[in-house]
Amino acid sequence: MKFKAEIDVMPHDALLDPQGKAVTHAMASIGMHEIEGVRIGRHIRLFVDSDSMETAKERVEEACKNMLANAIMESYTYTVEAV
């Protein structure tokens, strides 16, 4: 079976986010003063060939922990669905 994973990786809330801060300031400069607290992360989509949903989720978790997110600086969430 084939599964699709949608993964969001974000910097931890306690860490500074220079990109998010720059975008927040840019929003104000174009008159969008009501927008604040922008945080910039990554969205990753991948496909997993697996015999079961449980195994597919395990592989996605392993990919996140070992390569896609830096646990010291980032957190991640994901969804997995059959395609």
Buried (B, 14 or more C-beta within 10 A) or exposed (E): EEBBBBBBBBBEEEEEBEEBBEBBEEBEEEEEEEEEEBBEBEEBEBEBEBEEBEBBBBBBBEBBEEEBBEEEEBBBEBEBEEE
